[in-house]
Amino acid sequence: MQELTLAVEIGDEEKENPIDRAVRAQVCHVVERLKQAPILKTAVQHGELKIVGAYYNLDSGLVEMVIE
């Protein structure tokens, strides 16, 4: 929850929609957690698996890659 609160605060400062900012922050957080998951970590470290985050905009239908 702290990550989302911080993302909303930063979003306010940057004049970005705080909900969009929070969603993007959550995507980054989940990507990092997946990379550290025991069942996936070895494959990620050996370059056999790449985990990326994306944001799907329901209004526009566009998918945006989320870069940390």
mmCIF file as Biopython writes it, N, C-alpha, C and O atoms, coordinates in Angstrom:
data_model
#
loop_
_atom_site.group_PDB
_atom_site.id
_atom_site.type_symbol
_atom_site.label_atom_id
_atom_site.label_alt_id
_atom_site.label_comp_id
_atom_site.label_asym_id
_atom_site.label_entity_id
_atom_site.label_seq_id
_atom_site.pdbx_PDB_ins_code
_atom_site.Cartn_x
_atom_site.Cartn_y
_atom_site.Cartn_z
_atom_site.occupancy
_atom_site.B_iso_or_equiv
_atom_site.auth_seq_id
_atom_site.auth_asym_id
_atom_site.pdbx_PDB_model_num
ATOM 1   N N  . MET A ? 1  ? 0.820   -1.198  0.000   1.0 0.0 1  A 1 
ATOM 2   C CA . MET A ? 1  ? 0.000   0.000   0.000   1.0 0.0 1  A 1 
ATOM 3   C C  . MET A ? 1  ? 0.864   1.262   0.000   1.0 0.0 1  A 1 
ATOM 4   O O  . MET A ? 1  ? 0.486   2.278   -0.582  1.0 0.0 1  A 1 
ATOM 5   N N  . GLN A ? 2  ? 2.013   1.192   0.649   1.0 0.0 2  A 1 
ATOM 6   C CA . GLN A ? 2  ? 2.898   2.360   0.678   1.0 0.0 2  A 1 
ATOM 7   C C  . GLN A ? 2  ? 3.315   2.773   -0.727  1.0 0.0 2  A 1 
ATOM 8   O O  . GLN A ? 2  ? 3.387   3.962   -1.039  1.0 0.0 2  A 1 
ATOM 9   N N  . GLU A ? 3  ? 3.592   1.771   -1.582  1.0 0.0 3  A 1 
ATOM 10  C CA . GLU A ? 3  ? 4.012   2.081   -2.949  1.0 0.0 3  A 1 
ATOM 11  C C  . GLU A ? 3  ? 2.929   2.847   -3.689  1.0 0.0 3  A 1 
ATOM 12  O O  . GLU A ? 3  ? 3.219   3.786   -4.430  1.0 0.0 3  A 1 
ATOM 13  N N  . LEU A ? 4  ? 1.675   2.443   -3.488  1.0 0.0 4  A 1 
ATOM 14  C CA . LEU A ? 4  ? 0.570   3.119   -4.167  1.0 0.0 4  A 1 
ATOM 15  C C  . LEU A ? 4  ? 0.374   4.527   -3.630  1.0 0.0 4  A 1 
ATOM 16  O O  . LEU A ? 4  ? 0.112   5.453   -4.399  1.0 0.0 4  A 1 
ATOM 17  N N  . THR A ? 5  ? 0.496   4.699   -2.319  1.0 0.0 5  A 1 
ATOM 18  C CA . THR A ? 5  ? 0.357   6.031   -1.730  1.0 0.0 5  A 1 
ATOM 19  C C  . THR A ? 5  ? 1.427   6.959   -2.277  1.0 0.0 5  A 1 
ATOM 20  O O  . THR A ? 5  ? 1.135   8.095   -2.652  1.0 0.0 5  A 1 
ATOM 21  N N  . LEU A ? 6  ? 2.663   6.483   -2.323  1.0 0.0 6  A 1 
ATOM 22  C CA . LEU A ? 6  ? 3.762   7.286   -2.856  1.0 0.0 6  A 1 
ATOM 23  C C  . LEU A ? 6  ? 3.529   7.612   -4.324  1.0 0.0 6  A 1 
ATOM 24  O O  . LEU A ? 6  ? 3.775   8.738   -4.755  1.0 0.0 6  A 1 
ATOM 25  N N  . ALA A ? 7  ? 3.060   6.644   -5.092  1.0 0.0 7  A 1 
ATOM 26  C CA . ALA A ? 7  ? 2.804   6.872   -6.517  1.0 0.0 7  A 1 
ATOM 27  C C  . ALA A ? 7  ? 1.750   7.939   -6.722  1.0 0.0 7  A 1 
ATOM 28  O O  . ALA A ? 7  ? 1.884   8.771   -7.620  1.0 0.0 7  A 1 
ATOM 29  N N  . VAL A ? 8  ? 0.710   7.934   -5.913  1.0 0.0 8  A 1 
ATOM 30  C CA . VAL A ? 8  ? -0.343  8.944   -6.028  1.0 0.0 8  A 1 
ATOM 31  C C  . VAL A ? 8  ? 0.215   10.312  -5.691  1.0 0.0 8  A 1 
ATOM 32  O O  . VAL A ? 8  ? -0.089  11.289  -6.376  1.0 0.0 8  A 1 
ATOM 33  N N  . GLU A ? 9  ? 1.030   10.400  -4.642  1.0 0.0 9  A 1 
ATOM 34  C CA . GLU A ? 9  ? 1.625   11.687  -4.267  1.0 0.0 9  A 1 
ATOM 35  C C  . GLU A ? 9  ? 2.535   12.207  -5.374  1.0 0.0 9  A 1 
ATOM 36  O O  . GLU A ? 9  ? 2.486   13.390  -5.711  1.0 0.0 9  A 1 
ATOM 37  N N  . ILE A ? 10 ? 3.358   11.342  -5.937  1.0 0.0 10 A 1 
ATOM 38  C CA . ILE A ? 10 ? 4.246   11.752  -7.024  1.0 0.0 10 A 1 
ATOM 39  C C  . ILE A ? 10 ? 3.426   12.158  -8.237  1.0 0.0 10 A 1 
ATOM 40  O O  . ILE A ? 10 ? 3.747   13.140  -8.908  1.0 0.0 10 A 1 
ATOM 41  N N  . GLY A ? 11 ? 2.377   11.414  -8.519  1.0 0.0 11 A 1 
ATOM 42  C CA . GLY A ? 11 ? 1.507   11.744  -9.644  1.0 0.0 11 A 1 
ATOM 43  C C  . GLY A ? 11 ? 0.906   13.124  -9.499  1.0 0.0 11 A 1 
ATOM 44  O O  . GLY A ? 11 ? 0.806   13.862  -10.479 1.0 0.0 11 A 1 
ATOM 45  N N  . ASP A ? 12 ? 0.502   13.488  -8.285  1.0 0.0 12 A 1 
ATOM 46  C CA . ASP A ? 12 ? -0.043  14.822  -8.052  1.0 0.0 12 A 1 
ATOM 47  C C  . ASP A ? 12 ? 0.992   15.887  -8.370  1.0 0.0 12 A 1 
ATOM 48  O O  . ASP A ? 12 ? 0.678   16.914  -8.972  1.0 0.0 12 A 1 
ATOM 49  N N  . GLU A ? 13 ? 2.230   15.635  -7.961  1.0 0.0 13 A 1 
ATOM 50  C CA . GLU A ? 13 ? 3.293   16.605  -8.207  1.0 0.0 13 A 1 
ATOM 51  C C  . GLU A ? 13 ? 3.582   16.744  -9.695  1.0 0.0 13 A 1 
ATOM 52  O O  . GLU A ? 13 ? 3.921   17.833  -10.161 1.0 0.0 13 A 1 
ATOM 53  N N  . GLU A ? 14 ? 3.456   15.679  -10.429 1.0 0.0 14 A 1 
ATOM 54  C CA . GLU A ? 14 ? 3.787   15.694  -11.850 1.0 0.0 14 A 1 
ATOM 55  C C  . GLU A ? 14 ? 2.584   16.015  -12.728 1.0 0.0 14 A 1 
ATOM 56  O O  . GLU A ? 14 ? 2.697   15.990  -13.954 1.0 0.0 14 A 1 
ATOM 57  N N  . LYS A ? 15 ? 1.456   16.310  -12.138 1.0 0.0 15 A 1 
ATOM 58  C CA . LYS A ? 15 ? 0.228   16.659  -12.861 1.0 0.0 15 A 1 
ATOM 59  C C  . LYS A ? 15 ? -0.281  15.510  -13.726 1.0 0.0 15 A 1 
ATOM 60  O O  . LYS A ? 15 ? -0.988  15.732  -14.709 1.0 0.0 15 A 1 
ATOM 61  N N  . GLU A ? 16 ? 0.076   14.295  -13.362 1.0 0.0 16 A 1 
ATOM 62  C CA . GLU A ? 16 ? -0.417  13.115  -14.060 1.0 0.0 16 A 1 
ATOM 63  C C  . GLU A ? 16 ? -1.608  12.582  -13.272 1.0 0.0 16 A 1 
ATOM 64  O O  . GLU A ? 16 ? -1.686  12.756  -12.056 1.0 0.0 16 A 1 
ATOM 65  N N  . ASN A ? 17 ? -2.522  11.940  -13.965 1.0 0.0 17 A 1 
ATOM 66  C CA . ASN A ? 17 ? -3.667  11.340  -13.305 1.0 0.0 17 A 1 
ATOM 67  C C  . ASN A ? 17 ? -3.157  10.407  -12.211 1.0 0.0 17 A 1 
ATOM 68  O O  . ASN A ? 17 ? -2.419  9.468   -12.508 1.0 0.0 17 A 1 
ATOM 69  N N  . PRO A ? 18 ? -3.533  10.641  -10.951 1.0 0.0 18 A 1 
ATOM 70  C CA . PRO A ? 18 ? -2.996  9.828   -9.856  1.0 0.0 18 A 1 
ATOM 71  C C  . PRO A ? 18 ? -3.371  8.352   -9.958  1.0 0.0 18 A 1 
ATOM 72  O O  . PRO A ? 18 ? -2.615  7.494   -9.501  1.0 0.0 18 A 1 
ATOM 73  N N  . ILE A ? 19 ? -4.499  8.047   -10.537 1.0 0.0 19 A 1 
ATOM 74  C CA . ILE A ? 19 ? -4.887  6.642   -10.691 1.0 0.0 19 A 1 
ATOM 75  C C  . ILE A ? 19 ? -3.979  5.964   -11.713 1.0 0.0 19 A 1 
ATOM 76  O O  . ILE A ? 19 ? -3.515  4.848   -11.482 1.0 0.0 19 A 1 
ATOM 77  N N  . ASP A ? 20 ? -3.722  6.630   -12.842 1.0 0.0 20 A 1 
ATOM 78  C CA . ASP A ? 20 ? -2.813  6.071   -13.844 1.0 0.0 20 A 1 
ATOM 79  C C  . ASP A ? 20 ? -1.424  5.865   -13.251 1.0 0.0 20 A 1 
ATOM 80  O O  . ASP A ? 20 ? -0.781  4.843   -13.490 1.0 0.0 20 A 1 
ATOM 81  N N  . ARG A ? 21 ? -0.977  6.835   -12.484 1.0 0.0 21 A 1 
ATOM 82  C CA . ARG A ? 21 ? 0.347   6.746   -11.854 1.0 0.0 21 A 1 
ATOM 83  C C  . ARG A ? 21 ? 0.398   5.571   -10.879 1.0 0.0 21 A 1 
ATOM 84  O O  . ARG A ? 21 ? 1.387   4.840   -10.836 1.0 0.0 21 A 1 
ATOM 85  N N  . ALA A ? 22 ? -0.658  5.392   -10.104 1.0 0.0 22 A 1 
ATOM 86  C CA . ALA A ? 22 ? -0.712  4.293   -9.141  1.0 0.0 22 A 1 
ATOM 87  C C  . ALA A ? 22 ? -0.731  2.941   -9.854  1.0 0.0 22 A 1 
ATOM 88  O O  . ALA A ? 22 ? -0.080  1.997   -9.408  1.0 0.0 22 A 1 
ATOM 89  N N  . VAL A ? 23 ? -1.468  2.846   -10.951 1.0 0.0 23 A 1 
ATOM 90  C CA . VAL A ? 23 ? -1.529  1.588   -11.705 1.0 0.0 23 A 1 
ATOM 91  C C  . VAL A ? 23 ? -0.155  1.256   -12.270 1.0 0.0 23 A 1 
ATOM 92  O O  . VAL A ? 23 ? 0.287   0.110   -12.190 1.0 0.0 23 A 1 
ATOM 93  N N  . ARG A ? 24 ? 0.519   2.240   -12.836 1.0 0.0 24 A 1 
ATOM 94  C CA . ARG A ? 24 ? 1.858   2.003   -13.388 1.0 0.0 24 A 1 
ATOM 95  C C  . ARG A ? 24 ? 2.835   1.589   -12.286 1.0 0.0 24 A 1 
ATOM 96  O O  . ARG A ? 24 ? 3.666   0.704   -12.491 1.0 0.0 24 A 1 
ATOM 97  N N  . ALA A ? 25 ? 2.735   2.223   -11.131 1.0 0.0 25 A 1 
ATOM 98  C CA . ALA A ? 25 ? 3.600   1.858   -10.007 1.0 0.0 25 A 1 
ATOM 99  C C  . ALA A ? 25 ? 3.325   0.426   -9.567  1.0 0.0 25 A 1 
ATOM 100 O O  . ALA A ? 25 ? 4.251   -0.314  -9.236  1.0 0.0 25 A 1 
ATOM 101 N N  . GLN A ? 26 ? 2.067   0.040   -9.562  1.0 0.0 26 A 1 
ATOM 102 C CA . GLN A ? 26 ? 1.709   -1.328  -9.187  1.0 0.0 26 A 1 
ATOM 103 C C  . GLN A ? 26 ? 2.254   -2.330  -10.199 1.0 0.0 26 A 1 
ATOM 104 O O  . GLN A ? 26 ? 2.716   -3.405  -9.816  1.0 0.0 26 A 1 
ATOM 105 N N  . VAL A ? 27 ? 2.206   -1.993  -11.473 1.0 0.0 27 A 1 
ATOM 106 C CA . VAL A ? 27 ? 2.766   -2.872  -12.506 1.0 0.0 27 A 1 
ATOM 107 C C  . VAL A ? 27 ? 4.253   -3.093  -12.238 1.0 0.0 27 A 1 
ATOM 108 O O  . VAL A ? 27 ? 4.728   -4.228  -12.276 1.0 0.0 27 A 1 
ATOM 109 N N  . CYS A ? 28 ? 4.981   -2.026  -11.972 1.0 0.0 28 A 1 
ATOM 110 C CA . CYS A ? 28 ? 6.418   -2.137  -11.693 1.0 0.0 28 A 1 
ATOM 111 C C  . CYS A ? 28 ? 6.670   -2.995  -10.459 1.0 0.0 28 A 1 
ATOM 112 O O  . CYS A ? 28 ? 7.584   -3.818  -10.440 1.0 0.0 28 A 1 
ATOM 113 N N  . HIS A ? 29 ? 5.861   -2.796  -9.440  1.0 0.0 29 A 1 
ATOM 114 C CA . HIS A ? 29 ? 6.002   -3.555  -8.198  1.0 0.0 29 A 1 
ATOM 115 C C  . HIS A ? 29 ? 5.775   -5.050  -8.455  1.0 0.0 29 A 1 
ATOM 116 O O  . HIS A ? 29 ? 6.540   -5.881  -7.967  1.0 0.0 29 A 1 
ATOM 117 N N  . VAL A ? 30 ? 4.754   -5.390  -9.201  1.0 0.0 30 A 1 
ATOM 118 C CA . VAL A ? 30 ? 4.452   -6.795  -9.492  1.0 0.0 30 A 1 
ATOM 119 C C  . VAL A ? 30 ? 5.552   -7.421  -10.345 1.0 0.0 30 A 1 
ATOM 120 O O  . VAL A ? 30 ? 5.927   -8.572  -10.117 1.0 0.0 30 A 1 
ATOM 121 N N  . VAL A ? 31 ? 6.071   -6.687  -11.314 1.0 0.0 31 A 1 
ATOM 122 C CA . VAL A ? 31 ? 7.163   -7.201  -12.146 1.0 0.0 31 A 1 
ATOM 123 C C  . VAL A ? 31 ? 8.357   -7.557  -11.266 1.0 0.0 31 A 1 
ATOM 124 O O  . VAL A ? 31 ? 8.941   -8.630  -11.419 1.0 0.0 31 A 1 
ATOM 125 N N  . GLU A ? 32 ? 8.721   -6.675  -10.356 1.0 0.0 32 A 1 
ATOM 126 C CA . GLU A ? 32 ? 9.858   -6.939  -9.467  1.0 0.0 32 A 1 
ATOM 127 C C  . GLU A ? 32 ? 9.602   -8.146  -8.573  1.0 0.0 32 A 1 
ATOM 128 O O  . GLU A ? 32 ? 10.503  -8.955  -8.351  1.0 0.0 32 A 1 
ATOM 129 N N  . ARG A ? 33 ? 8.398   -8.272  -8.066  1.0 0.0 33 A 1 
ATOM 130 C CA . ARG A ? 33 ? 8.066   -9.428  -7.218  1.0 0.0 33 A 1 
ATOM 131 C C  . ARG A ? 33 ? 8.123   -10.720 -8.020  1.0 0.0 33 A 1 
ATOM 132 O O  . ARG A ? 33 ? 8.616   -11.734 -7.526  1.0 0.0 33 A 1 
ATOM 133 N N  . LEU A ? 34 ? 7.626   -10.694 -9.251  1.0 0.0 34 A 1 
ATOM 134 C CA . LEU A ? 34 ? 7.683   -11.892 -10.096 1.0 0.0 34 A 1 
ATOM 135 C C  . LEU A ? 34 ? 9.127   -12.294 -10.395 1.0 0.0 34 A 1 
ATOM 136 O O  . LEU A ? 34 ? 9.460   -13.479 -10.395 1.0 0.0 34 A 1 
ATOM 137 N N  . LYS A ? 35 ? 9.975   -11.305 -10.647 1.0 0.0 35 A 1 
ATOM 138 C CA . LYS A ? 35 ? 11.384  -11.595 -10.931 1.0 0.0 35 A 1 
ATOM 139 C C  . LYS A ? 35 ? 12.068  -12.277 -9.752  1.0 0.0 35 A 1 
ATOM 140 O O  . LYS A ? 35 ? 13.026  -13.026 -9.939  1.0 0.0 35 A 1 
ATOM 141 N N  . GLN A ? 36 ? 11.584  -12.023 -8.544  1.0 0.0 36 A 1 
ATOM 142 C CA . GLN A ? 36 ? 12.179  -12.599 -7.342  1.0 0.0 36 A 1 
ATOM 143 C C  . GLN A ? 36 ? 11.488  -13.884 -6.883  1.0 0.0 36 A 1 
ATOM 144 O O  . GLN A ? 36 ? 11.946  -14.528 -5.939  1.0 0.0 36 A 1 
ATOM 145 N N  . ALA A ? 37 ? 10.410  -14.255 -7.532  1.0 0.0 37 A 1 
ATOM 146 C CA . ALA A ? 37 ? 9.685   -15.473 -7.150  1.0 0.0 37 A 1 
ATOM 147 C C  . ALA A ? 37 ? 10.595  -16.683 -7.361  1.0 0.0 37 A 1 
ATOM 148 O O  . ALA A ? 37 ? 11.196  -16.823 -8.426  1.0 0.0 37 A 1 
ATOM 149 N N  . PRO A ? 38 ? 10.703  -17.549 -6.365  1.0 0.0 38 A 1 
ATOM 150 C CA . PRO A ? 38 ? 11.620  -18.693 -6.472  1.0 0.0 38 A 1 
ATOM 151 C C  . PRO A ? 38 ? 11.424  -19.531 -7.735  1.0 0.0 38 A 1 
ATOM 152 O O  . PRO A ? 38 ? 12.399  -20.019 -8.306  1.0 0.0 38 A 1 
ATOM 153 N N  . ILE A ? 39 ? 10.210  -19.700 -8.167  1.0 0.0 39 A 1 
ATOM 154 C CA . ILE A ? 39 ? 9.949   -20.543 -9.335  1.0 0.0 39 A 1 
ATOM 155 C C  . ILE A ? 39 ? 10.395  -19.877 -10.646 1.0 0.0 39 A 1 
ATOM 156 O O  . ILE A ? 39 ? 10.589  -20.566 -11.648 1.0 0.0 39 A 1 
ATOM 157 N N  . LEU A ? 40 ? 10.557  -18.560 -10.651 1.0 0.0 40 A 1 
ATOM 158 C CA . LEU A ? 40 ? 10.923  -17.822 -11.865 1.0 0.0 40 A 1 
ATOM 159 C C  . LEU A ? 40 ? 12.339  -17.252 -11.829 1.0 0.0 40 A 1 
ATOM 160 O O  . LEU A ? 40 ? 12.934  -17.009 -12.878 1.0 0.0 40 A 1 
ATOM 161 N N  . LYS A ? 41 ? 12.874  -17.041 -10.649 1.0 0.0 41 A 1 
ATOM 162 C CA . LYS A ? 41 ? 14.127  -16.305 -10.468 1.0 0.0 41 A 1 
ATOM 163 C C  . LYS A ? 41 ? 15.294  -16.892 -11.273 1.0 0.0 41 A 1 
ATOM 164 O O  . LYS A ? 41 ? 16.028  -16.145 -11.920 1.0 0.0 41 A 1 
ATOM 165 N N  . THR A ? 42 ? 15.472  -18.199 -11.241 1.0 0.0 42 A 1 
ATOM 166 C CA . THR A ? 42 ? 16.587  -18.825 -11.953 1.0 0.0 42 A 1 
ATOM 167 C C  . THR A ? 42 ? 16.476  -18.602 -13.456 1.0 0.0 42 A 1 
ATOM 168 O O  . THR A ? 42 ? 17.465  -18.279 -14.114 1.0 0.0 42 A 1 
ATOM 169 N N  . ALA A ? 43 ? 15.288  -18.772 -13.991 1.0 0.0 43 A 1 
ATOM 170 C CA . ALA A ? 43 ? 15.090  -18.570 -15.432 1.0 0.0 43 A 1 
ATOM 171 C C  . ALA A ? 43 ? 15.367  -17.119 -15.818 1.0 0.0 43 A 1 
ATOM 172 O O  . ALA A ? 43 ? 15.947  -16.861 -16.873 1.0 0.0 43 A 1 
ATOM 173 N N  . VAL A ? 44 ? 14.962  -16.180 -14.984 1.0 0.0 44 A 1 
ATOM 174 C CA . VAL A ? 44 ? 15.226  -14.759 -15.246 1.0 0.0 44 A 1 
ATOM 175 C C  . VAL A ? 44 ? 16.730  -14.508 -15.222 1.0 0.0 44 A 1 
ATOM 176 O O  . VAL A ? 44 ? 17.265  -13.843 -16.108 1.0 0.0 44 A 1 
ATOM 177 N N  . GLN A ? 45 ? 17.410  -15.039 -14.207 1.0 0.0 45 A 1 
ATOM 178 C CA . GLN A ? 45 ? 18.857  -14.825 -14.071 1.0 0.0 45 A 1 
ATOM 179 C C  . GLN A ? 45 ? 19.650  -15.416 -15.234 1.0 0.0 45 A 1 
ATOM 180 O O  . GLN A ? 45 ? 20.683  -14.869 -15.619 1.0 0.0 45 A 1 
ATOM 181 N N  . HIS A ? 46 ? 19.176  -16.524 -15.795 1.0 0.0 46 A 1 
ATOM 182 C CA . HIS A ? 46 ? 19.874  -17.162 -16.916 1.0 0.0 46 A 1 
ATOM 183 C C  . HIS A ? 46 ? 19.426  -16.628 -18.276 1.0 0.0 46 A 1 
ATOM 184 O O  . HIS A ? 46 ? 19.864  -17.124 -19.314 1.0 0.0 46 A 1 
ATOM 185 N N  . GLY A ? 47 ? 18.566  -15.631 -18.272 1.0 0.0 47 A 1 
ATOM 186 C CA . GLY A ? 47 ? 18.112  -15.039 -19.522 1.0 0.0 47 A 1 
ATOM 187 C C  . GLY A ? 47 ? 17.131  -15.903 -20.297 1.0 0.0 47 A 1 
ATOM 188 O O  . GLY A ? 47 ? 16.883  -15.660 -21.478 1.0 0.0 47 A 1 
ATOM 189 N N  . GLU A ? 48 ? 16.577  -16.904 -19.640 1.0 0.0 48 A 1 
ATOM 190 C CA . GLU A ? 48 ? 15.611  -17.787 -20.286 1.0 0.0 48 A 1 
ATOM 191 C C  . GLU A ? 48 ? 14.198  -17.220 -20.235 1.0 0.0 48 A 1 
ATOM 192 O O  . GLU A ? 48 ? 13.318  -17.652 -20.980 1.0 0.0 48 A 1 
ATOM 193 N N  . LEU A ? 49 ? 13.992  -16.267 -19.366 1.0 0.0 49 A 1 
ATOM 194 C CA . LEU A ? 49 ? 12.676  -15.667 -19.169 1.0 0.0 49 A 1 
ATOM 195 C C  . LEU A ? 49 ? 12.845  -14.176 -18.945 1.0 0.0 49 A 1 
ATOM 196 O O  . LEU A ? 49 ? 13.706  -13.744 -18.179 1.0 0.0 49 A 1 
ATOM 197 N N  . LYS A ? 50 ? 12.025  -13.404 -19.611 1.0 0.0 50 A 1 
ATOM 198 C CA . LYS A ? 50 ? 12.023  -11.957 -19.404 1.0 0.0 50 A 1 
ATOM 199 C C  . LYS A ? 50 ? 10.619  -11.562 -18.965 1.0 0.0 50 A 1 
ATOM 200 O O  . LYS A ? 50 ? 9.632   -11.903 -19.616 1.0 0.0 50 A 1 
ATOM 201 N N  . ILE A ? 51 ? 10.547  -10.851 -17.870 1.0 0.0 51 A 1 
ATOM 202 C CA . ILE A ? 51 ? 9.261   -10.394 -17.349 1.0 0.0 51 A 1 
ATOM 203 C C  . ILE A ? 51 ? 9.176   -8.895  -17.589 1.0 0.0 51 A 1 
ATOM 204 O O  . ILE A ? 51 ? 10.042  -8.133  -17.160 1.0 0.0 51 A 1 
ATOM 205 N N  . VAL A ? 52 ? 8.131   -8.486  -18.274 1.0 0.0 52 A 1 
ATOM 206 C CA . VAL A ? 52 ? 7.936   -7.069  -18.574 1.0 0.0 52 A 1 
ATOM 207 C C  . VAL A ? 52 ? 6.557   -6.642  -18.092 1.0 0.0 52 A 1 
ATOM 208 O O  . VAL A ? 52 ? 5.647   -7.461  -17.957 1.0 0.0 52 A 1 
ATOM 209 N N  . GLY A ? 53 ? 6.422   -5.364  -17.839 1.0 0.0 53 A 1 
ATOM 210 C CA . GLY A ? 53 ? 5.136   -4.830  -17.410 1.0 0.0 53 A 1 
ATOM 211 C C  . GLY A ? 53 ? 4.497   -4.018  -18.520 1.0 0.0 53 A 1 
ATOM 212 O O  . GLY A ? 53 ? 5.180   -3.379  -19.319 1.0 0.0 53 A 1 
ATOM 213 N N  . ALA A ? 54 ? 3.185   -4.056  -18.553 1.0 0.0 54 A 1 
ATOM 214 C CA . ALA A ? 54 ? 2.447   -3.284  -19.549 1.0 0.0 54 A 1 
ATOM 215 C C  . ALA A ? 54 ? 1.184   -2.723  -18.912 1.0 0.0 54 A 1 
ATOM 216 O O  . ALA A ? 54 ? 0.655   -3.269  -17.944 1.0 0.0 54 A 1 
ATOM 217 N N  . TYR A ? 55 ? 0.719   -1.622  -19.481 1.0 0.0 55 A 1 
ATOM 218 C CA . TYR A ? 55 ? -0.475  -0.932  -19.006 1.0 0.0 55 A 1 
ATOM 219 C C  . TYR A ? 55 ? -1.457  -0.894  -20.168 1.0 0.0 55 A 1 
ATOM 220 O O  . TYR A ? 55 ? -1.149  -0.352  -21.229 1.0 0.0 55 A 1 
ATOM 221 N N  . TYR A ? 56 ? -2.630  -1.465  -19.970 1.0 0.0 56 A 1 
ATOM 222 C CA . TYR A ? 56 ? -3.656  -1.475  -21.008 1.0 0.0 56 A 1 
ATOM 223 C C  . TYR A ? 56 ? -4.667  -0.384  -20.702 1.0 0.0 56 A 1 
ATOM 224 O O  . TYR A ? 56 ? -5.308  -0.399  -19.651 1.0 0.0 56 A 1 
ATOM 225 N N  . ASN A ? 57 ? -4.808  0.560   -21.617 1.0 0.0 57 A 1 
ATOM 226 C CA . ASN A ? 57 ? -5.745  1.660   -21.449 1.0 0.0 57 A 1 
ATOM 227 C C  . ASN A ? 57 ? -7.106  1.234   -21.982 1.0 0.0 57 A 1 
ATOM 228 O O  . ASN A ? 57 ? -7.271  1.025   -23.184 1.0 0.0 57 A 1 
ATOM 229 N N  . LEU A ? 58 ? -8.070  1.106   -21.094 1.0 0.0 58 A 1 
ATOM 230 C CA . LEU A ? 58 ? -9.402  0.665   -21.494 1.0 0.0 58 A 1 
ATOM 231 C C  . LEU A ? 58 ? -10.081 1.655   -22.432 1.0 0.0 58 A 1 
ATOM 232 O O  . LEU A ? 58 ? -10.845 1.253   -23.310 1.0 0.0 58 A 1 
ATOM 233 N N  . ASP A ? 59 ? -9.807  2.946   -22.254 1.0 0.0 59 A 1 
ATOM 234 C CA . ASP A ? 59 ? -10.442 3.963   -23.094 1.0 0.0 59 A 1 
ATOM 235 C C  . ASP A ? 59 ? -9.927  3.935   -24.529 1.0 0.0 59 A 1 
ATOM 236 O O  . ASP A ? 59 ? -10.709 3.985   -25.478 1.0 0.0 59 A 1 
ATOM 237 N N  . SER A ? 60 ? -8.609  3.856   -24.679 1.0 0.0 60 A 1 
ATOM 238 C CA . SER A ? 60 ? -8.020  3.933   -26.020 1.0 0.0 60 A 1 
ATOM 239 C C  . SER A ? 60 ? -7.761  2.566   -26.645 1.0 0.0 60 A 1 
ATOM 240 O O  . SER A ? 60 ? -7.647  2.455   -27.866 1.0 0.0 60 A 1 
ATOM 241 N N  . GLY A ? 61 ? -7.669  1.535   -25.828 1.0 0.0 61 A 1 
ATOM 242 C CA . GLY A ? 61 ? -7.338  0.209   -26.334 1.0 0.0 61 A 1 
ATOM 243 C C  . GLY A ? 61 ? -5.851  0.012   -26.584 1.0 0.0 61 A 1 
ATOM 244 O O  . GLY A ? 61 ? -5.440  -1.020  -27.115 1.0 0.0 61 A 1 
ATOM 245 N N  . LEU A ? 62 ? -5.041  1.001   -26.204 1.0 0.0 62 A 1 
ATOM 246 C CA . LEU A ? 62 ? -3.600  0.916   -26.423 1.0 0.0 62 A 1 
ATOM 247 C C  . LEU A ? 62 ? -2.905  0.225   -25.254 1.0 0.0 62 A 1 
ATOM 248 O O  . LEU A ? 62 ? -3.326  0.338   -24.103 1.0 0.0 62 A 1 
ATOM 249 N N  . VAL A ? 63 ? -1.834  -0.491  -25.577 1.0 0.0 63 A 1 
ATOM 250 C CA . VAL A ? 63 ? -0.996  -1.121  -24.565 1.0 0.0 63 A 1 
ATOM 251 C C  . VAL A ? 63 ? 0.304   -0.340  -24.502 1.0 0.0 63 A 1 
ATOM 252 O O  . VAL A ? 63 ? 0.958   -0.119  -25.521 1.0 0.0 63 A 1 
ATOM 253 N N  . GLU A ? 64 ? 0.672   0.074   -23.308 1.0 0.0 64 A 1 
ATOM 254 C CA . GLU A ? 64 ? 1.892   0.857   -23.100 1.0 0.0 64 A 1 
ATOM 255 C C  . GLU A ? 64 ? 2.838   0.050   -22.228 1.0 0.0 64 A 1 
ATOM 256 O O  . GLU A ? 64 ? 2.467   -0.389  -21.140 1.0 0.0 64 A 1 
ATOM 257 N N  . MET A ? 65 ? 4.066   -0.146  -22.709 1.0 0.0 65 A 1 
ATOM 258 C CA . MET A ? 65 ? 5.064   -0.831  -21.899 1.0 0.0 65 A 1 
ATOM 259 C C  . MET A ? 65 ? 5.454   0.083   -20.745 1.0 0.0 65 A 1 
ATOM 260 O O  . MET A ? 65 ? 5.634   1.287   -20.930 1.0 0.0 65 A 1 
ATOM 261 N N  . VAL A ? 66 ? 5.582   -0.486  -19.572 1.0 0.0 66 A 1 
ATOM 262 C CA . VAL A ? 66 ? 5.935   0.286   -18.381 1.0 0.0 66 A 1 
ATOM 263 C C  . VAL A ? 66 ? 7.414   0.053   -18.107 1.0 0.0 66 A 1 
ATOM 264 O O  . VAL A ? 66 ? 7.838   -1.074  -17.851 1.0 0.0 66 A 1 
ATOM 265 N N  . ILE A ? 67 ? 8.188   1.120   -18.162 1.0 0.0 67 A 1 
ATOM 266 C CA . ILE A ? 67 ? 9.626   1.059   -17.913 1.0 0.0 67 A 1 
ATOM 267 C C  . ILE A ? 67 ? 9.884   1.619   -16.522 1.0 0.0 67 A 1 
ATOM 268 O O  . ILE A ? 67 ? 9.374   2.679   -16.159 1.0 0.0 67 A 1 
ATOM 269 N N  . GLU A ? 68 ? 10.679  0.895   -15.753 1.0 0.0 68 A 1 
ATOM 270 C CA . GLU A ? 68 ? 10.991  1.367   -14.400 1.0 0.0 68 A 1 
ATOM 271 C C  . GLU A ? 68 ? 12.034  2.446   -14.444 1.0 0.0 68 A 1 
ATOM 272 O O  . GLU A ? 68 ? 12.426  2.968   -13.400 1.0 0.0 68 A 1 
#
